[in-house]
Amino acid sequence: MTENPLILVAVSHGTADPVGQARIAALARAVGRQATSAVEVLLTHVDVQTPHVGQVLAGLPADRSAVVVPVLLSGGYHVKVDLRETVQGTPVARALGPDELIVDLLARRAVDAGFVRGHHQVVLGAAGSTDAGAVADCRAVAYRLAERLGTPVAEAYLSAAHPRVAAAVGTLCARDPRRPVLVLSYLLAPGYFQSLLVSEASTAGAETTTIPLLGQAGPVPQELVDLVLRRFRDTVDTCLTPGTTARRPIASPC
């Protein structure tokens, strides 16, 4: 590793689920392996797990430049409020979604689950947020995914926003009972919300619910590794100049 490498501070939501924790850690390791020697990757969390992002940022040496990359699918409360209040001036990248790389991964998940155009009805199941921008992000992903799959994709949520997953699945089942419903998980890792998604979708009549984007085991999807690094590099290009440190980022939009 080169002297004083840039620091990519990856920030996940955090989860109490051991498999979810392992998958997020695997993503951070994969990003670190693909990054150049001039980049050091630190995994932090905004809730549930430690180390907390605020603690890590407070402990950074004054001569190290850092960028915070939210490992979150949309720019909701955690990005707009929690991170902004704790970053201590460190530049914050965009959330991971919406992005075509995520659409690529979701489309692949659909095909792996047996999706057939003209046969399946599709629901995109997300955690949900009280933030209108985060809901709009999910809607944008559903729209792009519909274009990719060549069939309508109804976005639905497990909390905070509407329609709820159970209602969306039930509506589609009632509308055309002959066409099975495929629920695509728009969740990053295994945990409470993935279990809830599977339960609600199945109870409402869905044929299949896909695994979360990071999967349950095995190699980390390359799309997510590339996306984390893209968010980091875009922010470095925009927000950091030679001599800039974690305590002295340049001004807006960072």
LOPATI-312821 format. One line per field, with one value per residue (C-alpha): residue number from 1; residue in one letter; x negated, y, z negated. Coordinates in nm, 4 decimals, m for minus. Layout:
# residues N
num	NUM, ... $
residuo	A, ... $
xx	X, ... $
yy	Y, ... $
zz	Z, ... $
***
This chain:
# residues 254
num	1, 2, 3, 4, 5, 6, 7, 8, 9, 10, 11, 12, 13, 14, 15, 16, 17, 18, 19, 20, 21, 22, 23, 24, 25, 26, 27, 28, 29, 30, 31, 32, 33, 34, 35, 36, 37, 38, 39, 40, 41, 42, 43, 44, 45, 46, 47, 48, 49, 50, 51, 52, 53, 54, 55, 56, 57, 58, 59, 60, 61, 62, 63, 64, 65, 66, 67, 68, 69, 70, 71, 72, 73, 74, 75, 76, 77, 78, 79, 80, 81, 82, 83, 84, 85, 86, 87, 88, 89, 90, 91, 92, 93, 94, 95, 96, 97, 98, 99, 100, 101, 102, 103, 104, 105, 106, 107, 108, 109, 110, 111, 112, 113, 114, 115, 116, 117, 118, 119, 120, 121, 122, 123, 124, 125, 126, 127, 128, 129, 130, 131, 132, 133, 134, 135, 136, 137, 138, 139, 140, 141, 142, 143, 144, 145, 146, 147, 148, 149, 150, 151, 152, 153, 154, 155, 156, 157, 158, 159, 160, 161, 162, 163, 164, 165, 166, 167, 168, 169, 170, 171, 172, 173, 174, 175, 176, 177, 178, 179, 180, 181, 182, 183, 184, 185, 186, 187, 188, 189, 190, 191, 192, 193, 194, 195, 196, 197, 198, 199, 200, 201, 202, 203, 204, 205, 206, 207, 208, 209, 210, 211, 212, 213, 214, 215, 216, 217, 218, 219, 220, 221, 222, 223, 224, 225, 226, 227, 228, 229, 230, 231, 232, 233, 234, 235, 236, 237, 238, 239, 240, 241, 242, 243, 244, 245, 246, 247, 248, 249, 250, 251, 252, 253, 254 $
residuo	M, T, E, N, P, L, I, L, V, A, V, S, H, G, T, A, D, P, V, G, Q, A, R, I, A, A, L, A, R, A, V, G, R, Q, A, T, S, A, V, E, V, L, L, T, H, V, D, V, Q, T, P, H, V, G, Q, V, L, A, G, L, P, A, D, R, S, A, V, V, V, P, V, L, L, S, G, G, Y, H, V, K, V, D, L, R, E, T, V, Q, G, T, P, V, A, R, A, L, G, P, D, E, L, I, V, D, L, L, A, R, R, A, V, D, A, G, F, V, R, G, H, H, Q, V, V, L, G, A, A, G, S, T, D, A, G, A, V, A, D, C, R, A, V, A, Y, R, L, A, E, R, L, G, T, P, V, A, E, A, Y, L, S, A, A, H, P, R, V, A, A, A, V, G, T, L, C, A, R, D, P, R, R, P, V, L, V, L, S, Y, L, L, A, P, G, Y, F, Q, S, L, L, V, S, E, A, S, T, A, G, A, E, T, T, T, I, P, L, L, G, Q, A, G, P, V, P, Q, E, L, V, D, L, V, L, R, R, F, R, D, T, V, D, T, C, L, T, P, G, T, T, A, R, R, P, I, A, S, P, C $
xx	0.0000, m0.1329, m0.2127, 0.0951, 0.3459, 0.6908, 0.9483, 1.2770, 1.5043, 1.7798, 2.0915, 2.3562, 2.6844, 2.5807, 2.7664, 2.7955, 2.8116, 2.4778, 2.5152, 2.5979, 2.2937, 2.0751, 2.2050, 2.1454, 1.7959, 1.7358, 1.8354, 1.5882, 1.3108, 1.3913, 1.3808, 1.0463, 0.9023, 1.0122, 0.9069, 0.5573, 0.2834, 0.3509, 0.6877, 0.7567, 1.1084, 1.2624, 1.6021, 1.8241, 2.1924, 2.4588, 2.6755, 2.6899, 2.3235, 1.9869, 1.7604, 1.9882, 1.8915, 1.8613, 1.6098, 1.3956, 1.3976, 1.3062, 1.0015, 0.8608, 0.5202, 0.5355, 0.3124, 0.5365, 0.7962, 1.1214, 1.4492, 1.7599, 1.9455, 2.2940, 2.3434, 2.7157, 2.9547, 3.1175, 3.0452, 3.2922, 3.2730, 2.9446, 2.7671, 2.9364, 2.9448, 2.7392, 2.4317, 2.4416, 2.4468, 2.1515, 1.9114, 1.7205, 1.6753, 1.5662, 1.7102, 2.0049, 2.0701, 2.4121, 2.6028, 2.5645, 2.9019, 3.0499, 2.7921, 2.7812, 2.5429, 2.8146, 3.0656, 2.8211, 2.7996, 3.1760, 3.2374, 2.9905, 3.1645, 3.4955, 3.3551, 3.1906, 3.5301, 3.6920, 3.8467, 4.0300, 4.1464, 4.5195, 4.5682, 4.4578, 4.5850, 4.3097, 4.2904, 3.9787, 3.9768, 3.7871, 3.7522, 3.9280, 3.8592, 4.0402, 3.8131, 3.9829, 3.6507, 3.5675, 3.9065, 3.8474, 3.5121, 3.6875, 3.9481, 3.6720, 3.5125, 3.8492, 3.9016, 3.5585, 3.6010, 3.9375, 3.7669, 3.4968, 3.7343, 3.9971, 4.2784, 4.4315, 4.2593, 4.4618, 4.2531, 4.3679, 4.2407, 4.2169, 4.2474, 4.2982, 4.4170, 4.6974, 4.8028, 4.6984, 4.5542, 4.8457, 5.0967, 4.9046, 4.8669, 5.2318, 5.3480, 5.1498, 5.2636, 5.6267, 5.5856, 5.4483, 5.4486, 5.3016, 4.9737, 4.7462, 4.5901, 4.2147, 4.0909, 3.7441, 3.5650, 3.4378, 3.2515, 2.8778, 2.8164, 2.9897, 3.1558, 3.4863, 3.6272, 3.5336, 3.7089, 4.0109, 4.0151, 4.0159, 4.2915, 4.5199, 4.4742, 4.5423, 4.8472, 4.9913, 4.9517, 4.6170, 4.4571, 4.0963, 3.8954, 3.5349, 3.2345, 3.0987, 2.8507, 2.5432, 2.6792, 2.6511, 2.2998, 2.0346, 1.8655, 1.9821, 2.1617, 1.9172, 2.1794, 2.1802, 1.8018, 1.7808, 2.0564, 1.8960, 1.5683, 1.7441, 1.9168, 1.5816, 1.3883, 1.6581, 1.6501, 1.2718, 1.2703, 1.5336, 1.4433, 1.0768, 0.7814, 0.4106, 0.3415, 0.7051, 0.7516, 1.0419, 1.0689, 1.0472, 1.2744, 1.3504, 1.6844, 2.0235, 2.1505, 1.9565 $
yy	0.0000, 0.3446, 0.6095, 0.7950, 0.6212, 0.7668, 0.6154, 0.4761, 0.4742, 0.2297, 0.2835, 0.0137, 0.0371, m0.2440, m0.5636, m0.8094, m1.0987, m1.2885, m1.3829, m1.0246, m0.9039, m1.1542, m1.0474, m0.6774, m0.7575, m0.9672, m0.6701, m0.4444, m0.7003, m0.7374, m0.3598, m0.3500, m0.6206, m0.4401, m0.0939, 0.0235, 0.0252, 0.3988, 0.3271, 0.1840, 0.0519, 0.0818, m0.0753, 0.1211, 0.1365, 0.3960, 0.1794, m0.1573, m0.2565, m0.1142, 0.0571, 0.3546, 0.5811, 0.8830, 0.7064, 0.6039, 0.9487, 1.1114, 0.8877, 0.9559, 1.1250, 1.4874, 1.4169, 1.1450, 1.2168, 1.0223, 0.9800, 0.8290, 0.5882, 0.4907, 0.1190, 0.1892, 0.1491, 0.4921, 0.8368, 0.8439, 0.9589, 0.7859, 0.9616, 1.3011, 1.3351, 1.0783, 1.0890, 1.4631, 1.5184, 1.2876, 1.3200, 1.6169, 1.7720, 1.4539, 1.4274, 1.1870, 0.9971, 0.9259, 0.6217, 0.3157, 0.3476, 0.4161, 0.2923, 0.0749, m0.1661, m0.2395, m0.2852, m0.5299, m0.7294, m0.7295, m0.8452, m1.1282, m1.2238, m1.2361, m1.4659, m1.6887, m1.7197, m1.8392, m1.5154, m1.5526, m1.2389, m1.2424, m1.5120, m1.3575, m1.0494, m0.8665, m0.6759, m0.4945, m0.5291, m0.2616, m0.1778, 0.1581, 0.5063, 0.8155, 1.0174, 1.1031, 1.1082, 0.7548, 0.6333, 0.8100, 0.6305, 0.2939, 0.3975, 0.4906, 0.1475, m0.0219, 0.1868, 0.1032, m0.2623, m0.2717, m0.1425, m0.4071, m0.6988, m0.5843, m0.6097, m0.3793, m0.3803, m0.2662, m0.1204, m0.2041, m0.1567, m0.3347, m0.0243, 0.3536, 0.3790, 0.2448, 0.0220, m0.2499, m0.5703, m0.7889, m0.5500, m0.5237, m0.8999, m0.9570, m0.7053, m0.8720, m1.2206, m1.1081, m0.9199, m1.2167, m1.5434, m1.7324, m1.5372, m1.6078, m1.3204, m1.2932, m1.0672, m0.9228, m0.8368, m0.4792, m0.5374, m0.5484, m0.8368, m1.1084, m0.9901, m0.8871, m0.7194, m1.0055, m1.2536, m1.0247, m0.9873, m1.3623, m1.4097, m1.1324, m1.2214, m1.5907, m1.5282, m1.2925, m1.5514, m1.4830, m1.7785, m1.6791, m1.4191, m1.3700, m1.3564, m1.0132, m0.8373, m0.9596, m1.3139, m1.5598, m1.6914, m1.7208, m1.4507, m1.0924, m0.9695, m0.7712, m0.5069, m0.4014, m0.3912, m0.1767, 0.0512, 0.1206, 0.2059, 0.4237, 0.6249, 0.6653, 0.7732, 1.0138, 1.1835, 1.1959, 1.3608, 1.6144, 1.6844, 1.6209, 1.8161, 1.7614, 1.8475, 1.8095, 1.6117, 1.4530, 1.7703, 2.0109, 1.9018, 2.1528, 2.3225, 2.2229, 1.9919, 1.7738 $
zz	0.0000, 0.0911, m0.1680, m0.2942, m0.0652, m0.0170, m0.2507, m0.1229, m0.4269, m0.3345, m0.5469, m0.5697, m0.7584, m0.9879, m1.0712, m1.3588, m1.1133, m1.1034, m0.7373, m0.6481, m0.8406, m0.6569, m0.3152, m0.3801, m0.5061, m0.1940, 0.0225, m0.1604, m0.1140, 0.2556, 0.3002, 0.1217, 0.3470, 0.6628, 0.5476, 0.6261, 0.3635, 0.3264, 0.1605, m0.1857, m0.2536, m0.6008, m0.6753, m0.9134, m0.9973, m1.0638, m1.2914, m1.4750, m1.4250, m1.5211, m1.4405, m1.3901, m1.1037, m1.3338, m1.5574, m1.2622, m1.1034, m1.4350, m1.4584, m1.1125, m1.0994, m0.9876, m0.6877, m0.5389, m0.2701, m0.2948, m0.1114, m0.2710, m0.0421, m0.1644, m0.1013, m0.0860, 0.2040, 0.1825, 0.0470, m0.2407, m0.6022, m0.6830, m0.3955, m0.4171, m0.7962, m0.9890, m0.7698, m0.7101, m1.0859, m1.1557, m0.8616, m1.0071, m0.6651, m0.4884, m0.1347, m0.1025, 0.2200, 0.3640, 0.2463, 0.4681, 0.6374, 0.8762, 1.1232, 1.4349, 1.2621, 1.0068, 1.2876, 1.4491, 1.1275, 1.0702, 1.4266, 1.3735, 1.0492, 1.2393, 1.5073, 1.2469, 1.0750, 1.3985, 1.5232, 1.8540, 2.0354, 2.0916, 1.8288, 1.4999, 1.3252, 1.1379, 0.8079, 0.6876, 0.3090, 0.1119, m0.2564, m0.2271, m0.3589, m0.4821, m0.2537, 0.0757, 0.2582, 0.1467, 0.2683, 0.5984, 0.6253, 0.5909, 0.8456, 1.0907, 1.0512, 1.1106, 1.4257, 1.5669, 1.4778, 1.6569, 1.9704, 1.9368, 1.8747, 2.1226, 1.8687, 1.6057, 1.2660, 0.9638, 0.6823, 0.3298, m0.0245, m0.3570, m0.5741, m0.5715, m0.2081, 0.0083, 0.1698, m0.0686, 0.0739, m0.0335, 0.1242, 0.4511, 0.4829, 0.3921, 0.6520, 0.9289, 0.8282, 0.8357, 1.1629, 1.3559, 1.1567, 1.4517, 1.4414, 1.1426, 0.9489, 0.9158, 0.6345, 0.6896, 0.3675, 0.3722, 0.0467, 0.0119, m0.2277, m0.4299, m0.7484, m0.8985, m0.5886, m0.3540, m0.5852, m0.6018, m0.2240, m0.1689, m0.4269, m0.3017, 0.0637, 0.0088, m0.2088, 0.0525, 0.3263, 0.4965, 0.6714, 0.6009, 0.4093, 0.5120, 0.2834, 0.1817, 0.4080, 0.2216, 0.2142, m0.0709, m0.0044, 0.2628, 0.4702, 0.4291, 0.7437, 0.9539, 1.0242, 0.6580, 0.6310, 0.9451, 0.8199, 0.4813, 0.6532, 0.9099, 0.6367, 0.4606, 0.7698, 0.8857, 0.5459, 0.5373, 0.8806, 0.7732, 0.4135, 0.3474, 0.4808, 0.4132, 0.0510, m0.0535, m0.3744, m0.5518, m0.7583, m0.4623, m0.1778, 0.0933, 0.0872, 0.2283, 0.3728, 0.1304 $
***
